Amino acid sequence: YAENCLINTREFISQSLSLGLKLHNQPNVSKSCMVQLNYSNNAFISQKLEVQRILIDRIGRIGLNEVTSLGLKPKDVSRLPEIIMNGLHGNKVDE
């Protein structure tokens, strides 16, 4: 489980950076499973994403451990940054 969490975190970070999604503590964030958005209005962003059924906490943390425990694999996690970016821009997020 722990190894899968790290693999999923690295995949998420890689895809996030390629799309321009701002993450906190770059580049050192990849040394742990903690991923947090780096925007000044994370609380507003979390509310905006919640409407699209994307759940992050009010300070912008993304629960990659939780999605890993639910069975998401790197191919699944690699889609999350794009889904989050779509939600940030107000685009409808496909299920």
C-alpha positions as CSV (number, residue, x, y, z in Angstrom):
1,Y,0.0,0.0,0.0
2,A,2.7,2.5,1.0
3,E,4.7,1.9,-2.2
4,N,1.5,2.4,-4.3
5,C,0.8,5.7,-2.5
6,L,4.3,6.9,-3.5
7,I,3.9,5.8,-7.0
8,N,0.5,7.5,-7.3
9,T,1.8,10.7,-5.7
10,R,4.7,10.8,-8.2
11,E,2.4,10.3,-11.1
12,F,0.0,13.0,-9.8
13,I,2.9,15.4,-9.4
14,S,4.3,14.7,-12.8
15,Q,1.0,15.2,-14.6
16,S,0.2,18.3,-12.4
17,L,3.5,20.0,-13.4
18,S,3.0,19.2,-17.1
19,L,-0.4,20.9,-16.9
20,G,0.7,23.9,-14.9
21,L,-1.2,23.0,-11.7
22,K,0.5,24.8,-8.9
23,L,1.5,22.6,-6.0
24,H,2.9,23.6,-2.6
25,N,6.5,22.8,-1.6
26,Q,7.8,22.1,-5.1
27,P,10.1,20.3,-5.8
28,N,10.3,18.5,-2.5
29,V,6.6,17.5,-2.4
30,S,7.5,14.3,-4.1
31,K,9.4,13.0,-1.0
32,S,6.1,12.3,0.7
33,C,2.5,11.5,-0.1
34,M,1.3,14.9,0.9
35,V,0.2,17.0,-2.1
36,Q,-1.3,20.4,-1.6
37,L,-2.5,23.0,-4.1
38,N,-0.6,26.3,-4.0
39,Y,-3.1,29.0,-4.6
40,S,-3.9,32.0,-2.4
41,N,-7.6,31.1,-2.4
42,N,-7.6,27.4,-1.7
43,A,-10.7,27.6,0.4
44,F,-12.6,29.1,-2.5
45,I,-11.1,26.6,-4.9
46,S,-12.2,23.7,-2.7
47,Q,-15.8,25.0,-2.8
48,K,-15.7,25.5,-6.5
49,L,-14.4,22.0,-7.1
50,E,-16.9,20.5,-4.6
51,V,-19.7,21.6,-7.0
52,Q,-18.0,19.4,-9.6
53,R,-17.8,16.5,-7.1
54,I,-14.0,16.9,-6.7
55,L,-13.3,16.9,-3.0
56,I,-10.2,18.5,-1.5
57,D,-9.9,20.0,1.9
58,R,-10.1,23.8,2.6
59,I,-6.4,24.3,2.6
60,G,-5.9,22.5,-0.7
61,R,-4.7,19.1,0.3
62,I,-5.5,16.2,-2.0
63,G,-6.0,12.8,-0.5
64,L,-3.9,10.6,-2.7
65,N,-3.5,8.0,0.1
66,E,-7.3,7.8,0.2
67,V,-7.8,7.3,-3.5
68,T,-5.0,4.7,-3.5
69,S,-6.8,2.8,-0.7
70,L,-9.9,2.9,-2.9
71,G,-8.0,1.1,-5.6
72,L,-6.9,3.9,-8.0
73,K,-3.8,3.0,-10.0
74,P,-1.3,5.4,-11.6
75,K,-3.2,5.4,-14.9
76,D,-6.3,6.6,-12.9
77,V,-4.4,9.1,-10.8
78,S,-2.7,10.6,-13.9
79,R,-6.2,11.9,-15.0
80,L,-6.8,13.7,-11.7
81,P,-4.8,16.9,-12.4
82,E,-6.6,17.4,-15.7
83,I,-9.9,16.9,-13.9
84,I,-8.9,19.4,-11.2
85,M,-7.8,21.9,-13.9
86,N,-11.1,21.5,-15.7
87,G,-12.9,22.1,-12.4
88,L,-10.8,25.2,-11.7
89,H,-11.8,26.7,-15.0
90,G,-15.4,25.9,-14.5
91,N,-15.6,23.3,-17.2
92,K,-17.9,20.4,-16.6
93,V,-16.1,17.4,-15.2
94,D,-17.0,14.1,-16.8
95,E,-17.6,11.1,-14.6
